[in-house]
Amino acid sequence: EPGARISFGPNSSLSIASAGRLSAIGTPDNPVTFTSLDPAGLWRGIRFDGSASADNRLESVVLENGGSDGWSGATSSTSALYLVGNTRVDVVASEISGSGGTGITVQQDVVLSFATNSVADNAIAAWVHPNAVRSIAADNVFDGNDDNVVRVAFGNNDGVRVAQTWVPAGVPYEVQTRMFVDEPLTLDPGVELTFKADVSMIVRNGGSLRAEGTVDAPILFSGTEDLPGFWKGLQITTVSTDNVFDRVVFENGGSEEWTGGGESRAMVYLTSNSKAVFTNSTFRGSGYYALWVPAGGDIAGFSGNVFDDNARTIIVHPNRAGAI
């Protein structure tokens, strides 16, 4: 109930299992508080593990000083609020702060609503599976975290498996490992994606990628470090009219080959059966080609683009050169 205050000893925790549920609903003036018994110490945090109850709700909650240790051996599991399994939970108008690890970690099968929250002064703001990024609303505030990003992906086979839209979070979505887009993904104006060294995004199977920015709020694909040729790049393998890029900035990709051939290094790489439209976009800082277009790569709709400071500009099959 509002005003309840629960204090935890060193490395202690609260785990909500499949048959359990947790409803903690405070008010702005009288929140529910989960904190450490020793103000100078940390406790582990709260874990929802397979609890799909519709009653799971954290509203006007203060969750502070968690993240003392991991829930598993994975680095990402050191988290004040750890959501795993077929969990369903709403986190609204709450504060997550002071975690020794991540503020909130969200695994693949979690159904989450995460809105109007403050995530501040944690070692890492958030770590989310690509399939769950759709749960992050635009009105959260991420501030003062040592790593003030929403980290995305836990392993090389993670991907978007449900059609969804990503909204600007006010901080970058930092992609940690190779990420697949297997269903339609839309990026709203102002979304920033940054990629760790040699990491890639691959649109495949039934996936498509629609990224339409504005003059004031372009969409960014970049590296976590401002170095030419830092991350691998974006590969498009699908024929879809929804592969659309307008007012997008692609920068600092092209670190590695896409095939065994050394010439296949490109920041944006279309395969032999693919389609994409590029308009009013900027390609800069590629470590090799900025754009690769084979005979089967349809770029019908290609205008108003800028290529700047790339090692090489475009390699295009003669059958497709007329689209430029």
Long-range contacts (C-beta under 8 A, 24 or more apart in sequence): 1-25, 1-26, 1-32, 2-26, 2-27, 2-30, 2-31, 2-32, 2-60, 3-30, 3-31, 3-32, 4-32, 4-33, 5-32, 5-33, 5-35, 6-32, 6-33, 6-34, 6-35, 7-35, 7-36, 7-37, 8-34, 8-35, 8-36, 8-37, 8-43, 8-44, 9-37, 9-38, 9-43, 10-36, 10-37, 10-38, 10-41, 10-42, 10-43, 10-68, 11-42, 11-43, 11-44, 11-68, 11-69, 12-43, 12-44, 13-43, 13-44, 13-45, 13-46, 13-47, 14-45, 14-46, 14-47, 15-46, 15-47, 15-49, 16-46, 16-47, 16-48, 16-49, 16-51, 16-56, 17-49, 17-50, 17-51, 18-49, 18-50, 18-51, 18-52, 18-85, 18-86, 19-51, 20-51, 20-53, 21-51, 21-53, 21-55, 21-56, 22-46, 22-48, 22-51, 22-55, 22-56, 22-57, 22-58, 23-55, 23-56, 23-57, 24-57, 24-58, 24-59, 24-61, 25-57, 25-58, 25-59, 25-60, 26-59, 26-60, 26-61, 27-60, 28-60, 28-93, 30-60, 31-60, 31-61, 31-62, 31-94, 31-95, 32-58, 32-60, 32-61, 32-62, 33-61, 33-62, 33-64, 34-61, 34-62, 34-63, 34-64, 34-66, 35-62, 35-64, 35-65, 36-64, 36-65, 36-66, 39-65, 41-65, 41-68, 42-66, 42-67, 42-68, 42-98, 42-99, 42-100, 43-68, 44-68, 44-69, 44-71, 45-79, 45-80, 45-81, 45-82, 45-99, 46-80, 46-81, 46-82, 47-71, 47-82, 47-83, 47-84, 48-82, 48-83, 48-84, 48-85, 48-87, 48-89, 48-110, 49-84, 49-85, 49-87, 50-84, 50-85, 50-86, 50-87, 51-85, 51-87, 51-88, 51-89, 52-86, 52-87, 52-88, 52-111, 53-88, 54-88, 56-87, 56-88, 56-89, 56-90, 57-89, 57-90, 57-91, 57-92, 58-89, 58-90, 58-91, 58-92, 58-94, 59-90, 59-91, 59-92, 59-93, 59-94, 60-92, 60-93, 60-94, 61-91, 61-94, 61-95, 62-94, 62-95, 62-97, 63-94, 63-95, 63-96, 63-97, 64-95, 64-96, 64-97, 64-98, 65-97, 65-98, 65-99, 66-98, 66-99, 66-100, 67-98, 67-99, 67-100, 67-101, 67-102, 67-103, 67-122, 67-123, 68-100, 70-101, 74-154, 75-101, 76-102, 76-105, 76-127, 76-151, 76-154, 77-101, 77-105, 78-102, 79-103, 79-104, 79-105, 79-127, 80-104, 80-122, 81-105, 83-107, 83-110, 83-112, 84-110, 85-109, 85-110, 86-110, 86-111, 87-111, 87-112, 88-112, 89-113, 91-115, 91-117, 92-116, 92-117, 93-117, 94-118, 95-119, 95-120, 96-120, 96-122, 97-121, 97-122, 98-122, 99-123, 99-124, 102-126, 102-127, 102-151, 103-145, 104-128, 106-132, 106-135, 107-132, 107-154, 108-132, 108-158, 108-161, 110-135, 111-135, 113-137, 114-140, 115-139, 115-140, 116-140, 117-141, 118-143, 119-143, 119-145, 120-144, 120-145, 121-145, 122-146, 123-147, 124-149, 124-151, 125-149, 125-150, 125-171, 126-150, 126-151, 127-151, 127-152, 127-154, 128-152, 129-153, 129-154, 129-158, 130-158, 130-159, 130-160, 130-179, 131-158, 131-159, 131-160, 131-161, 131-162, 131-164, 133-160, 133-164, 133-166, 133-173, 134-162, 134-164, 134-165, 134-166, 136-166, 136-167, 136-169, 137-167, 138-167, 138-168, 138-169, 138-170, 138-188, 140-169, 140-170, 141-170, 142-169, 142-170, 142-171, 147-174, 149-173, 149-174, 149-194, 150-174, 151-176, 152-176, 152-179, 153-177, 153-178, 153-179, 160-185, 160-207, 166-191, 167-191, 168-192, 168-217, 172-220, 174-224, 175-199, 175-201, 178-202, 180-204, 180-205, 180-207, 181-207, 181-208, 181-209, 182-206, 182-207, 183-207, 184-208, 184-210, 184-242, 185-209, 185-210, 186-210, 186-211, 187-211, 187-212, 187-219, 189-213, 189-214, 189-217, 189-218, 189-219, 189-247, 190-217, 190-218, 190-219, 191-219, 191-220, 192-219, 192-220, 192-222, 193-219, 193-220, 193-221, 193-222, 194-220, 194-222, 194-223, 194-224, 195-221, 195-222, 195-223, 195-224, 195-230, 195-231, 195-232, 195-253, 196-223, 196-224, 196-231, 197-223, 197-224, 197-225, 197-230, 197-231, 197-255, 198-231, 198-232, 198-255, 198-256, 199-231, 199-232, 200-231, 200-232, 200-233, 200-234, 200-235, 201-233, 201-234, 201-235, 202-234, 202-235, 202-237, 203-234, 203-235, 203-236, 203-237, 203-238, 203-243, 204-235, 204-237, 204-238, 205-238, 206-238, 207-238, 207-240, 208-238, 208-240, 208-242, 208-243, 209-234, 209-236, 209-242, 209-243, 209-245, 210-242, 210-243, 210-244, 211-244, 211-245, 211-246, 211-248, 212-244, 212-245, 212-246, 212-247, 213-246, 213-247, 213-248, 214-247, 215-247, 218-247, 218-248, 218-249, 219-245, 219-247, 219-248, 219-249, 220-248, 220-249, 220-251, 221-248, 221-249, 221-250, 221-251, 221-253, 222-249, 222-250, 222-251, 222-252, 223-251, 223-252, 223-253, 225-252, 226-252, 227-252, 227-285, 228-252, 228-285, 228-286, 228-287, 228-309, 228-311, 229-253, 229-254, 229-255, 229-285, 229-286, 229-287, 229-288, 229-311, 230-255, 230-287, 231-255, 232-256, 232-258, 233-258, 233-266, 233-267, 233-268, 233-269, 233-286, 234-267, 234-268, 234-269, 235-269, 235-270, 235-271, 236-268, 236-269, 236-270, 236-271, 236-274, 236-275, 236-276, 236-297, 237-271, 237-273, 237-274, 238-274, 238-275, 239-273, 239-274, 239-275, 239-298, 240-275, 241-275, 243-274, 243-275, 243-276, 243-277, 244-276, 244-277, 245-276, 245-277, 245-278, 245-279, 245-281, 246-277, 246-278, 246-279, 246-280, 246-281, 247-279, 247-280, 247-281, 248-278, 248-281, 248-282, 249-281, 249-282, 249-284, 250-281, 250-282, 250-283, 250-284, 250-286, 250-290, 251-282, 251-283, 251-284, 251-285, 252-284, 252-285, 252-286, 252-287, 253-285, 253-286, 253-287, 254-286, 254-287, 254-288, 254-289, 254-290, 254-310, 254-311, 255-287, 258-292, 263-289, 263-315, 264-292, 265-289, 266-290, 266-291, 266-292, 266-315, 267-291, 267-310, 268-292, 270-294, 270-297, 270-299, 271-296, 271-297, 272-296, 272-297, 274-298, 275-299, 275-300, 277-301, 277-302, 278-302, 278-305, 279-303, 279-304, 279-305, 280-304, 280-305, 281-305, 281-306, 282-306, 282-307, 282-308, 283-307, 283-308, 283-310, 283-313, 284-308, 284-309, 284-310, 285-309, 285-310, 286-310, 286-311, 286-312, 287-311, 288-312, 289-313, 289-314, 289-315, 290-314, 291-315, 291-316, 293-317, 293-320, 294-320, 295-319, 295-320, 298-323, 299-323, 299-324
